[in-house]
């Protein structure tokens, strides 16, 4: 099929590779514009941009698709279908209508649960037992379109946003190629009104740990925000990111260090398994403690 691919981060790269490997013709790749990054603050292309160029594919990165010129350029591609995954721009109706078979979105949740920007993180932070991927026919509403194909997977007790991201990216790549192979035989399933939740974009203010909360909630916060933006607390005057944890035995005043890197919470305790000091790499707890004196209480 003649496909317009629309995506931006690493999650989308996995899908782009799968479409190319499946023999589809990628007529154009749309992604977010390069943005300043690194110490020099030089413009850096997004992961999809870099991969598309390496594959020799044409790339466009408009800042909006709402103007008539951008919409006309999109329509002129004469695509059979558009595949959209973590693109980052709202698609206006003329863009949704331009491809012969419309636009398909790969969404990393079991819709209608976790519509919106951060379904992977929110599923972990909420303590969901399962999540998955839906291939959705796009319409004007936010992730409201009918679902063509879906698949679920269990969220592991030690799952982080990073590990779940990678598993769902692979699943999404497999499901979209399967969807395109049997597009004419699939029956769209309208999403139910019951069970709708929204995965709001992660606010950095959510990353600071409040040790008065129950251990199960803090454990989910740490894993759900790992590696980015990274849940954090103050240790000896430093802002330390906590990247992996598990619920542990023990009790005490909230923030009290019970031993090594086991910390008392409002209810129960968590054991920190991986952490990162400012300007340092992430370390497992044993290595972290060799170069750091834990305070008696964390802020």
One Martini backbone bead per residue (centre of mass of N, CA, C, O) as a GRO file, in nm:
protein
  299
    1UNK     BB    1   0.100   0.033   0.014
    2UNK     BB    2   0.027   0.373   0.029
    3UNK     BB    3   0.215   0.545   0.281
    4UNK     BB    4   0.163   0.755   0.552
    5UNK     BB    5   0.391   0.850   0.799
    6UNK     BB    6   0.316   0.926   1.161
    7UNK     BB    7   0.592   1.022   1.368
    8UNK     BB    8   0.857   1.053   1.639
    9UNK     BB    9   0.952   0.843   1.832
   10UNK     BB   10   1.079   0.538   1.908
   11UNK     BB   11   0.811   0.388   1.895
   12UNK     BB   12   0.775   0.457   1.582
   13UNK     BB   13   1.023   0.316   1.456
   14UNK     BB   14   0.930   0.024   1.479
   15UNK     BB   15   0.696   0.062   1.277
   16UNK     BB   16   0.848   0.163   1.030
   17UNK     BB   17   1.021  -0.087   0.993
   18UNK     BB   18   0.784  -0.287   0.949
   19UNK     BB   19   0.667  -0.156   0.691
   20UNK     BB   20   0.918  -0.187   0.520
   21UNK     BB   21   0.957  -0.498   0.558
   22UNK     BB   22   0.657  -0.552   0.425
   23UNK     BB   23   0.663  -0.361   0.142
   24UNK     BB   24   0.581  -0.084   0.174
   25UNK     BB   25   0.496   0.240   0.058
   26UNK     BB   26   0.669   0.527   0.159
   27UNK     BB   27   0.584   0.847   0.059
   28UNK     BB   28   0.583   0.970   0.364
   29UNK     BB   29   0.724   1.155   0.644
   30UNK     BB   30   0.591   1.251   0.958
   31UNK     BB   31   0.712   1.502   1.195
   32UNK     BB   32   0.874   1.657   1.419
   33UNK     BB   33   1.069   1.902   1.468
   34UNK     BB   34   1.355   2.008   1.528
   35UNK     BB   35   1.538   2.031   1.845
   36UNK     BB   36   1.688   2.140   2.104
   37UNK     BB   37   1.994   1.967   2.219
   38UNK     BB   38   2.196   1.940   2.452
   39UNK     BB   39   2.461   2.137   2.535
   40UNK     BB   40   2.448   2.306   2.252
   41UNK     BB   41   2.151   2.338   2.144
   42UNK     BB   42   2.103   2.174   1.896
   43UNK     BB   43   1.948   2.065   1.638
   44UNK     BB   44   1.740   1.768   1.662
   45UNK     BB   45   1.633   1.501   1.534
   46UNK     BB   46   1.414   1.280   1.535
   47UNK     BB   47   1.395   0.947   1.531
   48UNK     BB   48   1.224   0.933   1.270
   49UNK     BB   49   1.387   1.124   1.097
   50UNK     BB   50   1.653   0.965   1.105
   51UNK     BB   51   1.539   0.698   0.990
   52UNK     BB   52   1.422   0.803   0.723
   53UNK     BB   53   1.688   0.903   0.606
   54UNK     BB   54   1.832   0.624   0.618
   55UNK     BB   55   1.596   0.509   0.411
   56UNK     BB   56   1.525   0.742   0.193
   57UNK     BB   57   1.292   0.924   0.301
   58UNK     BB   58   1.060   1.147   0.295
   59UNK     BB   59   1.043   1.461   0.487
   60UNK     BB   60   0.809   1.610   0.721
   61UNK     BB   61   0.776   1.920   0.958
   62UNK     BB   62   0.520   2.057   1.043
   63UNK     BB   63   0.365   2.276   1.279
   64UNK     BB   64   0.105   2.243   1.091
   65UNK     BB   65  -0.234   2.121   0.953
   66UNK     BB   66  -0.442   2.380   0.922
   67UNK     BB   67  -0.346   2.465   0.656
   68UNK     BB   68  -0.407   2.454   0.320
   69UNK     BB   69  -0.125   2.382   0.215
   70UNK     BB   70  -0.069   2.131   0.390
   71UNK     BB   71  -0.323   1.976   0.295
   72UNK     BB   72  -0.253   1.969  -0.008
   73UNK     BB   73   0.015   1.815   0.021
   74UNK     BB   74  -0.109   1.565   0.145
   75UNK     BB   75  -0.319   1.493  -0.080
   76UNK     BB   76  -0.096   1.470  -0.318
   77UNK     BB   77   0.007   1.175  -0.228
   78UNK     BB   78  -0.207   0.951  -0.274
   79UNK     BB   79  -0.298   0.776  -0.040
   80UNK     BB   80  -0.427   0.491   0.103
   81UNK     BB   81  -0.278   0.548   0.388
   82UNK     BB   82  -0.249   0.632   0.737
   83UNK     BB   83   0.012   0.608   0.986
   84UNK     BB   84  -0.032   0.659   1.343
   85UNK     BB   85   0.237   0.732   1.595
   86UNK     BB   86   0.320   0.955   1.806
   87UNK     BB   87   0.321   1.249   1.666
   88UNK     BB   88   0.180   1.550   1.799
   89UNK     BB   89  -0.066   1.612   1.604
   90UNK     BB   90  -0.347   1.738   1.493
   91UNK     BB   91  -0.597   1.606   1.278
   92UNK     BB   92  -0.767   1.728   1.046
   93UNK     BB   93  -1.023   1.643   0.846
   94UNK     BB   94  -0.877   1.668   0.564
   95UNK     BB   95  -0.659   1.459   0.650
   96UNK     BB   96  -0.839   1.218   0.731
   97UNK     BB   97  -0.976   1.212   0.427
   98UNK     BB   98  -0.750   1.175   0.206
   99UNK     BB   99  -0.718   0.893   0.227
  100UNK     BB  100  -0.880   0.625   0.112
  101UNK     BB  101  -0.859   0.473   0.424
  102UNK     BB  102  -0.743   0.678   0.593
  103UNK     BB  103  -0.664   0.674   0.949
  104UNK     BB  104  -0.426   0.504   1.151
  105UNK     BB  105  -0.400   0.414   1.498
  106UNK     BB  106  -0.148   0.354   1.745
  107UNK     BB  107  -0.252   0.242   2.066
  108UNK     BB  108  -0.124   0.213   2.415
  109UNK     BB  109  -0.419   0.064   2.470
  110UNK     BB  110  -0.746  -0.031   2.606
  111UNK     BB  111  -0.988   0.076   2.461
  112UNK     BB  112  -1.109   0.347   2.652
  113UNK     BB  113  -0.855   0.319   2.804
  114UNK     BB  114  -0.633   0.563   2.787
  115UNK     BB  115  -0.668   0.826   2.666
  116UNK     BB  116  -0.396   0.986   2.518
  117UNK     BB  117  -0.054   1.071   2.598
  118UNK     BB  118   0.005   0.851   2.875
  119UNK     BB  119  -0.064   0.526   2.885
  120UNK     BB  120   0.183   0.379   3.004
  121UNK     BB  121   0.221   0.531   3.271
  122UNK     BB  122  -0.076   0.517   3.380
  123UNK     BB  123  -0.104   0.212   3.406
  124UNK     BB  124   0.114   0.178   3.624
  125UNK     BB  125   0.018   0.400   3.832
  126UNK     BB  126  -0.275   0.247   3.863
  127UNK     BB  127  -0.232  -0.079   3.865
  128UNK     BB  128  -0.259  -0.233   3.619
  129UNK     BB  129  -0.275  -0.562   3.484
  130UNK     BB  130  -0.345  -0.438   3.196
  131UNK     BB  131  -0.270  -0.402   2.848
  132UNK     BB  132  -0.211  -0.252   2.510
  133UNK     BB  133  -0.332  -0.264   2.165
  134UNK     BB  134  -0.473  -0.032   1.924
  135UNK     BB  135  -0.645  -0.024   1.615
  136UNK     BB  136  -0.747   0.293   1.484
  137UNK     BB  137  -0.995   0.481   1.355
  138UNK     BB  138  -0.983   0.798   1.272
  139UNK     BB  139  -1.105   1.093   1.438
  140UNK     BB  140  -1.171   1.395   1.583
  141UNK     BB  141  -1.145   1.266   1.836
  142UNK     BB  142  -0.991   1.153   2.130
  143UNK     BB  143  -0.960   0.833   2.081
  144UNK     BB  144  -1.274   0.746   1.950
  145UNK     BB  145  -1.242   0.539   1.751
  146UNK     BB  146  -1.264   0.262   1.589
  147UNK     BB  147  -1.175  -0.082   1.628
  148UNK     BB  148  -0.988  -0.331   1.449
  149UNK     BB  149  -0.752  -0.403   1.664
  150UNK     BB  150  -0.656  -0.619   1.947
  151UNK     BB  151  -0.418  -0.643   2.234
  152UNK     BB  152  -0.307  -0.810   2.520
  153UNK     BB  153  -0.116  -0.748   2.832
  154UNK     BB  154   0.078  -0.804   3.096
  155UNK     BB  155   0.175  -0.647   3.393
  156UNK     BB  156   0.449  -0.643   3.554
  157UNK     BB  157   0.570  -0.598   3.877
  158UNK     BB  158   0.859  -0.468   3.733
  159UNK     BB  159   0.746  -0.255   3.559
  160UNK     BB  160   0.833  -0.016   3.324
  161UNK     BB  161   0.806   0.222   3.093
  162UNK     BB  162   1.037   0.104   2.922
  163UNK     BB  163   0.951  -0.197   2.899
  164UNK     BB  164   0.661  -0.145   2.798
  165UNK     BB  165   0.729   0.016   2.549
  166UNK     BB  166   0.878  -0.216   2.397
  167UNK     BB  167   0.645  -0.421   2.392
  168UNK     BB  168   0.433  -0.234   2.249
  169UNK     BB  169   0.590  -0.169   1.993
  170UNK     BB  170   0.601  -0.458   1.885
  171UNK     BB  171   0.296  -0.501   1.882
  172UNK     BB  172   0.220  -0.264   1.694
  173UNK     BB  173   0.379  -0.361   1.447
  174UNK     BB  174   0.228  -0.631   1.415
  175UNK     BB  175  -0.071  -0.520   1.400
  176UNK     BB  176  -0.048  -0.330   1.152
  177UNK     BB  177   0.033  -0.543   0.944
  178UNK     BB  178  -0.219  -0.717   0.988
  179UNK     BB  179  -0.428  -0.502   0.916
  180UNK     BB  180  -0.334  -0.447   0.622
  181UNK     BB  181  -0.370  -0.743   0.517
  182UNK     BB  182  -0.703  -0.732   0.640
  183UNK     BB  183  -0.877  -0.471   0.594
  184UNK     BB  184  -1.139  -0.579   0.428
  185UNK     BB  185  -1.226  -0.787   0.688
  186UNK     BB  186  -1.268  -0.573   0.896
  187UNK     BB  187  -1.455  -0.478   1.193
  188UNK     BB  188  -1.552  -0.211   1.338
  189UNK     BB  189  -1.528  -0.112   1.687
  190UNK     BB  190  -1.711   0.045   1.897
  191UNK     BB  191  -1.674   0.235   2.157
  192UNK     BB  192  -1.746   0.247   2.469
  193UNK     BB  193  -1.866   0.451   2.726
  194UNK     BB  194  -1.754   0.265   2.917
  195UNK     BB  195  -1.431   0.321   3.069
  196UNK     BB  196  -1.337   0.609   3.045
  197UNK     BB  197  -1.002   0.736   3.015
  198UNK     BB  198  -0.728   0.970   3.096
  199UNK     BB  199  -0.389   1.036   2.970
  200UNK     BB  200  -0.220   1.254   3.091
  201UNK     BB  201   0.024   1.445   3.079
  202UNK     BB  202   0.325   1.458   3.215
  203UNK     BB  203   0.408   1.615   3.509
  204UNK     BB  204   0.684   1.714   3.681
  205UNK     BB  205   0.531   1.747   3.958
  206UNK     BB  206   0.481   1.424   3.983
  207UNK     BB  207   0.788   1.327   4.055
  208UNK     BB  208   0.766   1.386   4.341
  209UNK     BB  209   0.808   1.240   4.643
  210UNK     BB  210   0.560   1.118   4.879
  211UNK     BB  211   0.613   0.948   5.178
  212UNK     BB  212   0.300   0.945   5.282
  213UNK     BB  213   0.246   0.741   5.091
  214UNK     BB  214   0.193   0.451   4.980
  215UNK     BB  215   0.400   0.209   4.866
  216UNK     BB  216   0.243   0.118   4.613
  217UNK     BB  217   0.234   0.406   4.486
  218UNK     BB  218   0.539   0.469   4.478
  219UNK     BB  219   0.624   0.229   4.308
  220UNK     BB  220   0.455   0.313   4.059
  221UNK     BB  221   0.582   0.589   4.019
  222UNK     BB  222   0.870   0.497   3.966
  223UNK     BB  223   0.807   0.300   3.726
  224UNK     BB  224   0.623   0.500   3.550
  225UNK     BB  225   0.884   0.728   3.542
  226UNK     BB  226   1.070   0.513   3.395
  227UNK     BB  227   1.312   0.736   3.302
  228UNK     BB  228   1.070   0.946   3.229
  229UNK     BB  229   1.148   1.193   3.437
  230UNK     BB  230   1.168   1.082   3.714
  231UNK     BB  231   1.161   1.000   4.017
  232UNK     BB  232   1.204   1.207   4.322
  233UNK     BB  233   1.452   1.303   4.573
  234UNK     BB  234   1.606   1.399   4.869
  235UNK     BB  235   1.971   1.349   4.919
  236UNK     BB  236   2.176   1.528   5.082
  237UNK     BB  237   2.088   1.778   4.874
  238UNK     BB  238   2.001   1.584   4.646
  239UNK     BB  239   1.868   1.506   4.326
  240UNK     BB  240   1.719   1.188   4.309
  241UNK     BB  241   1.671   0.927   4.103
  242UNK     BB  242   1.413   0.680   4.080
  243UNK     BB  243   1.397   0.368   3.875
  244UNK     BB  244   1.372   0.125   4.093
  245UNK     BB  245   1.129  -0.097   4.259
  246UNK     BB  246   0.986  -0.230   4.575
  247UNK     BB  247   0.801  -0.380   4.788
  248UNK     BB  248   0.845  -0.381   5.149
  249UNK     BB  249   0.949  -0.443   5.447
  250UNK     BB  250   0.820  -0.222   5.684
  251UNK     BB  251   0.843   0.060   5.926
  252UNK     BB  252   0.773   0.421   5.961
  253UNK     BB  253   0.862   0.714   5.906
  254UNK     BB  254   0.829   0.911   5.656
  255UNK     BB  255   1.153   0.866   5.496
  256UNK     BB  256   1.277   0.646   5.648
  257UNK     BB  257   1.572   0.473   5.690
  258UNK     BB  258   1.587   0.115   5.738
  259UNK     BB  259   1.797   0.020   5.511
  260UNK     BB  260   1.986   0.115   5.295
  261UNK     BB  261   1.709   0.131   5.041
  262UNK     BB  262   1.485   0.141   5.268
  263UNK     BB  263   1.161   0.302   5.275
  264UNK     BB  264   0.941   0.470   5.445
  265UNK     BB  265   0.591   0.498   5.451
  266UNK     BB  266   0.272   0.556   5.518
  267UNK     BB  267   0.263   0.254   5.394
  268UNK     BB  268   0.516   0.093   5.446
  269UNK     BB  269   0.766  -0.007   5.193
  270UNK     BB  270   1.060   0.069   4.994
  271UNK     BB  271   1.285  -0.060   4.750
  272UNK     BB  272   1.576   0.052   4.607
  273UNK     BB  273   1.736  -0.059   4.294
  274UNK     BB  274   1.753   0.229   4.136
  275UNK     BB  275   1.980   0.511   4.074
  276UNK     BB  276   2.035   0.885   4.021
  277UNK     BB  277   2.263   1.114   4.008
  278UNK     BB  278   2.379   1.404   3.936
  279UNK     BB  279   2.570   1.342   3.645
  280UNK     BB  280   2.500   1.042   3.653
  281UNK     BB  281   2.457   0.721   3.639
  282UNK     BB  282   2.289   0.453   3.661
  283UNK     BB  283   2.233   0.252   3.966
  284UNK     BB  284   2.262   0.012   4.162
  285UNK     BB  285   2.237   0.002   4.497
  286UNK     BB  286   2.518  -0.109   4.573
  287UNK     BB  287   2.679   0.099   4.406
  288UNK     BB  288   2.555   0.358   4.517
  289UNK     BB  289   2.652   0.310   4.825
  290UNK     BB  290   2.967   0.326   4.778
  291UNK     BB  291   2.930   0.665   4.704
  292UNK     BB  292   2.704   0.692   4.946
  293UNK     BB  293   2.543   0.868   5.212
  294UNK     BB  294   2.284   0.792   5.384
  295UNK     BB  295   2.035   0.924   5.520
  296UNK     BB  296   1.787   0.897   5.763
  297UNK     BB  297   1.618   1.109   5.586
  298UNK     BB  298   1.382   1.180   5.340
  299UNK     BB  299   1.248   1.452   5.120
   0.00000   0.00000   0.00000
